[in-house]
Amino acid sequence: MRQFNFKLQRLLSYRKLLTEQAKGFLAGKVGELQAARNESNELREIRNRTKEYRDKGLKTGMHAFQAVNLHEHLLRIDETVRFANEKTEKARIEVSAATEKLVEKRKEEEILKTLKKRRFDAWTRDYYRDEGKTLDDIATVKYLKDRKEK
């Protein structure tokens, strides 16, 4: 019995490997995005608490140097928040690019899988057609032999 041999199997295996690598790369970028979001959220919380502390201190009568220090601290925090937001946006763009790459790799893999399925279906039809012809020939020979013996 002959076996089905897909000549592009190595290419399909390679495409599967590339798809798995793209999944891993995307997972890493998603992790980076989540870390950047968490950092940005934490910095915003610090900024909000510092503002609350400043406002509360101004109402209760804080010293001028304390108010100036808090103001400068808030400016540094705002700058850090802006940087964290830029980092988050950059990570979001990288996740989008990695997602597009993964979609592309999956399409390439699916094309080869579809080709393999079609070739297997064609091979199966040919195999059973050839087998049917062989069985028909055997049946014809047996019939003629049985007829000759009678």
C-alpha positions in Angstrom: 0.0 0.0 0.0 1.5 3.3 -1.0 1.5 6.2 1.4 0.6 9.8 1.0 3.7 12.0 0.8 3.2 15.8 1.0 6.4 17.2 -0.6 5.9 20.6 1.1 5.7 19.0 4.6 9.0 20.6 5.7 7.9 24.0 4.6 4.6 23.5 6.5 6.5 22.4 9.6 8.7 25.5 9.3 5.7 27.7 8.9 4.2 26.2 12.1 7.4 27.0 13.9 7.3 30.6 12.7 3.7 30.9 13.8 4.6 29.6 17.3 7.5 32.0 17.5 5.2 34.9 16.4 2.8 33.8 19.2 5.6 33.9 21.7 6.8 37.3 20.5 3.2 38.7 20.7 2.9 37.3 24.2 6.1 39.1 25.2 4.9 42.4 23.7 1.5 42.0 25.5 3.4 41.5 28.7 5.4 44.7 28.1 2.2 46.6 27.3 0.6 45.4 30.5 3.7 46.4 32.5 3.8 49.8 30.9 0.1 50.3 31.7 0.6 49.2 35.3 3.5 51.6 35.7 1.5 54.5 34.2 -1.5 53.7 36.4 0.7 53.7 39.5 2.3 57.0 38.6 -1.1 58.6 38.1 -2.2 57.3 41.5 1.0 58.8 43.1 0.3 62.1 41.2 -3.3 62.2 42.5 -2.3 61.5 46.1 0.4 64.1 45.9 -2.1 66.7 44.6 -4.6 65.8 47.4 -1.8 66.2 49.9 -0.8 69.6 48.4 -4.4 70.8 48.4 -5.0 69.6 51.9 -1.8 71.3 53.0 -2.6 74.6 51.4 -6.0 74.6 53.1 -4.4 73.9 56.5 -1.6 76.4 56.1 1.6 74.8 54.7 4.9 76.5 54.6 5.9 78.1 51.4 9.0 76.0 50.9 6.9 72.9 51.3 4.4 74.1 48.7 7.3 74.9 46.3 8.8 71.4 46.9 5.5 69.7 46.3 4.9 71.8 43.1 8.4 70.8 41.8 7.7 67.2 42.8 4.4 67.3 40.9 6.2 68.6 37.8 8.6 65.7 37.9 5.8 63.2 38.4 3.9 64.8 35.4 7.0 64.4 33.3 7.4 60.8 34.4 3.7 60.1 33.7 4.1 61.6 30.2 7.1 59.3 29.6 5.1 56.3 30.9 2.2 57.2 28.6 4.6 57.4 25.6 6.1 54.0 26.6 2.6 52.6 26.8 1.7 54.0 23.4 4.9 52.6 21.9 4.1 49.2 23.5 0.6 49.3 22.0 2.0 50.0 18.6 4.4 47.1 19.0 1.6 44.8 20.0 -0.4 45.8 16.9 2.6 45.1 14.7 3.2 41.7 16.4 -0.5 40.9 16.0 -0.3 41.7 12.3 2.8 39.5 11.9 1.0 36.6 13.7 -2.0 37.0 11.4 0.3 36.9 8.4 2.1 33.8 9.7 -1.2 32.1 10.4 -2.4 32.8 6.9 0.7 31.4 5.3 0.4 28.3 7.5 -3.3 27.9 6.6 -2.6 28.2 2.9 -0.2 25.2 3.2 -2.6 23.3 5.3 -5.3 23.8 2.7 -3.0 22.7 0.0 -2.0 19.6 1.9 -5.7 18.7 2.5 -6.5 19.2 -1.2 -3.6 17.1 -2.3 -4.5 14.4 0.2 -8.1 14.4 -1.1 -6.8 14.0 -4.6 -4.4 11.3 -3.6 -7.2 9.4 -1.8 -9.5 9.6 -4.9 -6.7 8.4 -7.1 -5.7 5.6 -4.7 -9.3 4.3 -4.4 -9.8 4.6 -8.2 -6.7 2.6 -8.8 -7.6 0.1 -6.2 -11.1 -0.2 -7.7 -9.6 -0.8 -11.1 -7.3 -3.5 -9.7 -10.3 -5.2 -7.9 -12.3 -5.0 -11.2 -9.4 -6.7 -13.1 -9.2 -9.4 -10.4 -12.9 -10.0 -10.5 -12.9 -10.1 -14.3 -10.0 -12.6 -14.4 -11.8 -14.7 -11.7 -15.1 -14.6 -13.6 -13.4 -15.6 -16.8 -11.5 -18.4 -15.1 -14.7 -19.7 -13.4 -16.5 -19.5 -16.7 -13.8 -21.4 -18.5 -13.8 -24.1 -15.9 -17.5 -24.7 -16.3 
